Amino acid sequence: MSKYSGYMGRVAKFDLSTGKFEDYPWSDKDRELYIGGKVMAAKILLDNLTGKEEALSSDNIVVISTGPLTGSGVPSACRFNISTISPVTGLIASESCGGNFGYHLKRAGFDALVLTGKCSGHSWLEIYNDGFVLHDADAQGIWGQRISDAQQSVQDILDRDYGCRVKCGIMVIGPAGENLVSHSGIFGQERIGCSDGLGAVFGAKNLKAIAAAGNHAFTVANPKKDLAWNRKWISHLREHPLTGDILPKLGSPAIVGGMQDKKLLGSGESEGCTVGEGGVTNVGCIGCPVKCERAVPVSGGIVRNPEYKALSRLSGSNDTILKWNRELDELGLDAVFAAETLAWAIDAHEKGVWKNDLSSDEAAVSALWEDIALRKGAGAELAEGCEALSKKYGGDCCSDASALAAYEPCTAISRELSYSAGNLGGCMAFLESLGVNASAFSPKLQANLTVLMQSIFETISASGQCVFTGYAALPGAIFTDGGKSAAAFGKLLSQFAPIIGILNKLPELAFFPVSAFHHDRAMKYTVGMSMTPGKYIRSGMRGCTLERSLDALFGVAEKEQTAEGEDDSVIGKLKKEYYSARGWDKNGVPTQAALAKLKIKKGAS
């Protein structure tokens, strides 16, 4: 058990091959260094992988981890993380997911679940308090089902077995994951962890679903201060223009128009910018006051509003985009990957690169989504992605890893740096999406800003919170006055360039609380862990360097070799500054000095 509140104090290791469960050792020292979530998962993977494992082999390990704030009552703290080797990149994949699975995993008594081996047949895993049971997914008719049907089937089985309505968290894969399709995802409720092919990893392990339930209670370090602080924080989120107005109105699609105006959309244009206006109601993850998801009507039913990434790739009428997004979700396919692959294939046909007779007709496209998920006809080849197709038939294609985020890096310099030098690709446009012209900054300032923001968001994610809460720490005017405040904010950052560099080197200097940054005090009042803004930044730095060490284990140094002529390019200079700010070598691999400074070592702490 742990001396800290927020944690359940146990990590479960379950061997899918044998059906055996054991406790995975995880100490309070580990909790202090690695917090939880994606950082905790990276440490577990580093300690157990050799660098020779392949994503779709039984040797691959999956870590499903929560943060100490997950389910604690702290606003927007329901997140859990899934980490494993990606079949897309061959490196480490890490996906933060919403929904309720993380909450119920903790109610089952565990902070994390470490999965090894491979089920002997198609199965799904039930976790109830300390009990683990593998069920036959074929005999129960669950294997082959789409997302919603599979979730309902698991719920019905649990309700029948326990004789009551079981409150639980369920995560499942669809037909795409079963058939090992690139960029297939894992769904919890209607929340997806997708881009890196996590669904295919589950499919390779013959694991259709996991359901978690239990009656373990949460504890809070300082209930009185925790309650008062959470109320203050919720008020701040509701009063902030982003989390109190923009996101509740449209969710992440609210940024599509602005991104298009700034030429940051990867596809250049989107016809679906208005999708979600006229939605029926706001819905959201458990314990979130923002409720950035919209339930909208289409074809007589109510469906989840597409996220920004889907809107940046899917094109057509609002109803068409809503319909396709729903179909892709039900099949367990990532919308960005599927749309990019189909677009490449149609373009390849028109250019004579690959004769395939594919059509952009709405009915034909709808049928093709299912063919991809089931690997039928042309879908069998499309399931491999446009990078594999371009290698086979010729023609130009960006790496499938470009589908990790739908931002155009050529007009977003911090995004290009994140793609080029970051661990997991870019997932949010840190500066440019706010209207801040990062290209006007010096390479040193750009690199140091990227390091600082990545580090802060790393700890937010590790703690179990939604990263949107981090943006609410910025001045609200940045999001509302047409770019004037954003431009002023950029000038202010330029004036503080030396301080930002020093802060990255010595974050402990930030020992004083910042009124708009609520996150450090949540760790203090909820968890009982000493946390200043500086310690918060240091934790994120440790997480980023730990993940990079794990990627280095799988050969990232070889994959990161500087291209010919890149040294003198803008991105080449940025990468040098970024690696220097992180304490990594010229190939982006953490040095022994950097690891020692951050107290990172392989094995028990």
Secondary structure, 3 states (H helix, E strand, C coil): CCCCCCCCCCEEEEECCCCEEEECCCCHHHHHHHCCHHHHHHHHHHHHCCCCCCCCCCCCCEEEEECCCCCCCCCCCCCEEEEEECCCCCCEEEEEECCCHHHHHHHCCCCEEEEECCCCCCEEEEEECCEEEEEECCCCCCCCCCHHHHHHHHHHHHHHHHCCCCCCEEEEECHHHHCCCCCECEEECCEEECCCCHHHHHHHCCEEEEEEECCCCCCCCCHHHHHHHHHHHHHHHHHCHHHHHHHHHHCHHHHHHHHHHCCCECCCCCCCCCCCCCCCEEECCCCCCCCCEEEEEECCEEEECCCHHHHHHCCCCHHHHHHHHHHHHHHCECHHHHHHHHHHHHHHHHCCCCCCCCCCCHHHHHHHHHHHHHCCCCHHHHCCCHHHHHHHHCCCCCCHHHHHCCECHHHCHHHHHHHHHCCCCCCCCCCHHHCCCHHHCCHHHHHHHHHHHHHHHHHHHHHCCCCHHHHCCCCHHHHCCCCHHHHHHHHHHHHCHHHHHHHHHCHHHCCCCCCCCCHHHHHHHHHCCCCCHHHHHHHHHHHHHHHHHHHHHCCHHHHCCCCCCHHHCHHHHHHHHHHHHHCECCCCCECHHHHHHCCCCCCCC
